[in-house]
Amino acid sequence: MSHNKYDYDIIIAGGGLSGLIVATSAAFYSNQSLNIVVIDRNSYSDLGKKTVNGWICGDAVGKNSVDYMTNRIGVSWGSPEIEHPVKGVIAYSPNHETGISFDGDGYILNRRVLPQRQLNDVLKMGIKVMDNIALRSLIADNNYIIGVEGENLKTREVFKKTAKLTIDCTGVTSVLRNNLPINSSIQKKINRDDLESTGRYIYNFKPVNQDKTYFDPDYCIIHLDQLLAPGGYAWVFPKGENKVNIGLGVQQKAFNLYNKKFGTSKNLKNLIDEYVKINPIISEPVLPDGQEDEGNTWGTWQVSVRRQNDCLVANGYMLVGDSAWMPKPLDAGGIGPAIIAATIAGKDAVEAIEASDFSEKTLWKYNKDFINDYGYKTAGLEVFRRLLQTLTNDQIDYGMKYFLSKFDIEKITGGEHPEFGKLDKIGMLIRGALNKTLAEDLKFTSQLNKQLVEHYFNYPNGPDKFPAWKNKLDLYLNEAYSRFK
């Protein structure tokens, strides 16, 4: 296909959070000289909506990620899309005796309002946004992706557009990635065990009592508890003094074992309803009826909790955000990494177009850029997550109380893997065989994390060296997987 026959320079598939940032970034770095279109299955008024249940999300993001975008492409957010500021996150042990504070300013966003703010931004920059289009497949020619096909949901007409570059921001279950029709190093399918089923309510409530381990208007609270949230965790994120985003995520395998062990047949909604009920602060919860939360007060969603896709590019094609499995493996936080990746992807896409070369080799730079700014830490966090999923509540209580040092907490604050430096000093004091095993496992994850970080900083400069790099990564990870069954 000759270059002048493309409909667009860049097609961005998916007009959610990451898609709209990619569009803004590409327009910024090209001085608005490129022909860019964003295509979404929702109508304009519902942009970014994930399911019929709304914009399901924990809504929290670190200020540092938003600043990353602001400093590079000049996009800043304010009220009403930022609903409430927070000072950090506190993770509590199952017995609530140990709270680890990850101090870092952040925001609780309104995910229903934010896409409208983003839509205004992209339209101002002359970017085209097409709504009510369901994309079903990628168009390939000569082992290059050259566009997208689907259907106009209003007219039922076949939809077909071509572009030099297609950037996939269609979410975790992307049909475009799952059915990628060309040869590439991108992993198409995610493993079930790397998905968490999550759900949450947004409630207004009357605060009773004072117990900051259950609700704190200044902090996002995470509860680690295998009985409340098997294989995952529960959260209470403040959206104001008397408004909350409350929910939990579970690993399906761990949840099935839980039901079997207790002879129950609970589903995710039962678990969340119980979690809300036992919270002593949140009394008389009601679903908000304001326009800013309309159609978004309850819902469930699947989130990936693994490292990002080992390769993010193919000829004419890039992955960003949830479609690239970017949420942080430890807490499933997806907004921060999506912002960072989308900002980078816009820049790297523009460079490829200016070079008139949309090959995997030229786009490869995006792999390196994302890893250097964020992705280097995710494999270590994935291993740590797998370890956590094997622990009992008693082990979590013990480990959080005795094994984490101030230095570890600083590492966690920066989104890094803790080093558990205290293990050596208290080796003699460890109570019980289970905690001895835990100490050994923590030491193992800490050492493996160092190797993984180093391995990621040695990510190959081009596709030819990728298979060898990937084999070595798999060796590291398989050792961890067999250890933490």
Secondary structure, 3 states (H helix, E strand, C coil): CCHHHCCEEEEEECCCHHHHHHHHHHHHHCCCCCCEEEECCCCHHHCCCCECCECCCCCEEEHHHHHHHHHHHCCCCCCCCEEEEEEEEEEECCCCCCEEEEEEEEEEECCCCHHHHHHHHHHHCCCEEECCEEEEEEEEECCEEEEEEEEECCCCCEEEEEEEEEEECCCCCCHHHHCCCCCCCCCCCCCHHHEEEEEEEEEEEEECCCCCCCCCCCEEEEECCCCCCCCCEEEEEEEECCEEEEEEEEEHHHHHHHHHHHCCCCCHHHHHHHHHHHCCCEEEEECCCCHHHCCCCEEEEEEECCCCCCCCEECCEEECHHHHCCCCCCCCCCHHHHHHHHHHHHHHHHHHHHCCCCCHHHHCHHHHHHHHHCHHHHHHHHHHHHHHHCCCHHHHHHHHHHCCCHHHHHHHHCCCCCCCCHHHHCHHHCCHHHHHHHHHHHHHHHHHHHHHHHHHHCCCCCHHHHHHHHHHHHHHHHHHHHHCC
